């Protein structure tokens, strides 16, 4: 995951790719508590960015939800 000063949209995309990787890993190793915790933290961060977009940039919010196929 990139740690640059990106826009909220770019952060959401980066976090979503990381979440996808963790989900695929956890499907093979269901008992990995460390990665499960990391997944929950990333989902929370993504939700924070999505809430920001929904409040401040509604058009961008709906665009990124549709692009990444996220249930908002």
N, C-alpha and C positions, 0 to 999 in steps of 0.2 A: 504494500500500500504506500502510495506516495505521500510525503509529508510537506509538500510545497503549499504556498499560499494560493490555492486554487479557489475557484468559485464553488458555491454550494452544489451546483449541478455536477461539477467534476468530482467533488468529494463523494457525492452519492454514487456516481458511476464506479469510482475506485473501491468504495466500501462494498458495493454490490458484487463486484468481481471477487473480492476477498471472501465474502459470505458464500458465494457459489463454490469456491474452492474448499472451504471448510465443510460445507454440507456434503460434498462428494467424498471428502476424507472421512467424515463421521459416519457415513453409510457403511464403510468397510470396517471401521474401528469404533463401535458404539460405546465402549467403556472409557474413552479418552476424555476425562473430565476437564483437562486444561483447555483443549480446543473447543469443548462445549461452552466453557465460560467465555472464551474469546469470541465465539460466535454470538453469544448473548450481548456482550459489550458492543460488538459491531452493529448488531441490529438496533440497539439503543441509540448509537451515534447516528445511524442512518435515519432513524425516526426523528431525531433532533433536527437534522438538516431538512428533512421533508416538512416538518412542522414550520420551520423558518420560511421555506419556500411557499407553503400554503398560506401563511399569514402575509407575506410581503410581495411575493411574485406568483400570483395564482396561475397565470398562463404558463409560466415555466414549470410549475408544479405538475399540472396536468400533462404537459408535454413529456416530462421525464418519467412520470408514472406509466404513460403509454409506451414510451421508448424501451424502458427496462422491464416492462410487464410486471410491475409491482402492484399488489393490492393496496390501495390507499385508503 
